[in-house]
Amino acid sequence: MSDVIRVYAGKDIEITYDTERCIHAAECTRGLPAVFDNSRRPWIQPDGASANAIAAVIAKCPSGALHFVRRDGGEPETKPDQDSVTVMPGGPLYIRGPVRLLKADGNVIVEDTRVALCRCGQSQNKPFCDNSHLGVAFDETAPETEARHHASGK
């Protein structure tokens, strides 16, 4: 987790948002615009819908930037029903399941149930995706060196 985690506390649910891990997949804003609306400040309104509805939308966040803690005694966040790795066309790897990312020295980068990892090699927030693939014409079908030359215009 980053040092930039914002907390939005409502009556029934507390939502945390890790700004450095968000890749703007928009599952939240499409799924529950009454709660998640990035044209408004604060952009998260935790009392804008039921805690159950909010929890269901947060579970769809592919990057793990959003999490919640129930304040009403409701069900806590659960692990995904099955572990999975999804290769997003032209984009990151979405990993669901118990994920523990380690640095080469063995220190933990993050432990979570949802992460989006960079595949293009250009992220400024490695190993996490930061959507750099959108600006570098990442071509997952080309060998790595050809894709990088193509992205840099060489």
C-alpha positions in Angstrom: 0.0 0.0 0.0 1.1 3.5 -0.6 1.5 6.4 1.8 -1.4 8.2 0.0 -4.5 6.4 1.3 -7.6 8.4 1.9 -10.4 7.4 4.3 -14.1 8.2 3.7 -16.1 7.3 6.8 -19.8 6.9 6.6 -22.4 5.7 9.1 -22.4 2.1 7.9 -19.2 1.7 5.9 -15.7 3.1 5.8 -14.0 3.3 2.4 -10.3 3.5 1.8 -8.8 4.7 -1.4 -5.2 4.2 -2.4 -4.5 7.0 -4.9 -1.3 5.4 -6.2 -2.9 2.1 -7.1 -6.0 3.5 -8.9 -5.8 2.9 -12.6 -9.2 4.5 -13.3 -10.9 1.3 -14.5 -14.1 3.1 -13.5 -15.8 0.1 -12.1 -16.8 2.3 -9.1 -18.1 5.3 -11.0 -20.0 3.2 -13.5 -21.3 0.8 -10.8 -22.5 3.3 -8.2 -22.3 7.0 -9.3 -24.3 8.1 -6.3 -21.3 7.1 -4.2 -18.3 7.4 -6.6 -18.4 10.6 -8.7 -15.0 12.1 -9.6 -16.6 15.4 -10.7 -17.6 16.1 -7.0 -15.5 16.8 -3.9 -15.2 14.7 -1.9 -15.6 12.3 -4.8 -16.6 9.4 -2.5 -19.9 9.7 -0.5 -20.1 6.6 1.7 -23.6 7.4 2.8 -24.9 7.6 -0.8 -26.0 4.0 -1.0 -26.4 0.9 1.2 -23.3 -0.6 2.6 -24.1 -3.9 0.7 -24.2 -2.1 -2.6 -21.0 -0.2 -1.9 -19.2 -3.4 -0.9 -20.4 -5.2 -4.1 -19.0 -2.4 -6.3 -15.7 -2.2 -4.4 -15.2 -5.9 -4.9 -15.1 -5.2 -8.7 -12.2 -2.7 -8.3 -9.4 -4.5 -10.2 -6.5 -2.6 -8.8 -7.2 -3.0 -5.1 -7.2 0.8 -4.8 -10.6 0.6 -3.0 -11.4 -1.3 0.1 -13.9 -1.1 2.9 -14.6 -1.9 6.5 -18.2 -2.4 7.6 -19.3 -0.2 10.6 -22.8 -1.7 10.7 -21.8 -5.3 11.6 -22.2 -6.4 8.0 -20.0 -8.9 6.2 -16.4 -7.9 5.9 -14.4 -8.0 2.6 -14.0 -11.5 1.4 -11.4 -13.2 -0.6 -12.4 -14.0 -4.2 -14.1 -17.3 -4.8 -11.3 -18.5 -7.0 -7.7 -17.3 -7.7 -7.3 -15.8 -11.2 -4.9 -13.9 -13.4 -6.4 -12.0 -16.3 -4.3 -10.6 -19.0 -6.0 -7.4 -20.1 -5.6 -6.8 -23.9 -2.9 -4.1 -24.2 -2.9 -3.5 -20.5 -2.1 -4.9 -17.1 -2.4 -8.3 -15.4 -5.4 -8.3 -13.0 -4.7 -10.7 -10.2 -7.3 -11.9 -7.7 -6.7 -14.1 -4.8 -4.3 -14.0 -1.8 -1.5 -11.9 -3.3 1.7 -11.2 -1.5 4.2 -9.2 -3.5 7.8 -9.2 -2.3 10.8 -7.1 -3.2 14.0 -9.0 -4.2 15.2 -8.6 -0.6 12.1 -10.3 0.7 10.4 -7.2 2.1 6.6 -7.1 1.4 5.4 -4.6 -1.1 1.8 -5.4 -0.6 -0.6 -8.1 0.6 -4.0 -7.9 -1.0 -6.7 -9.8 -2.8 -6.7 -7.6 -5.9 -3.8 -6.0 -7.8 -3.2 -4.7 -11.3 0.4 -5.3 -12.4 2.3 -3.5 -15.1 3.1 -5.5 -18.3 4.4 -2.7 -20.6 7.5 -1.9 -18.4 6.8 1.8 -18.4 4.9 2.3 -15.1 6.3 4.9 -12.7 4.7 2.9 -9.9 6.2 -0.6 -10.6 5.2 -3.3 -10.1 1.7 -1.8 -10.2 0.1 -0.5 -13.4 -0.3 3.3 -13.7 -1.9 3.2 -17.2 1.4 4.1 -18.9 0.6 1.5 -21.5 -2.0 3.9 -22.9 0.7 6.5 -23.8 3.4 4.1 -25.2 1.4 2.1 -27.7 2.1 -1.1 -25.8 1.9 -4.0 -28.2 1.7 -7.2 -26.3 2.0 -9.3 -29.5 5.4 -7.9 -30.4 8.6 -9.2 -28.9 9.5 -6.9 -26.0 12.3 -5.1 -27.7 10.2 -4.4 -30.8 7.3 -3.1 -28.7 9.7 -0.7 -26.9 11.2 0.5 -30.1 7.7 1.0 -31.5 6.6 2.9 -28.4 9.6 5.2 -28.5 9.3 5.8 -32.3 12.6 4.0 -33.2 
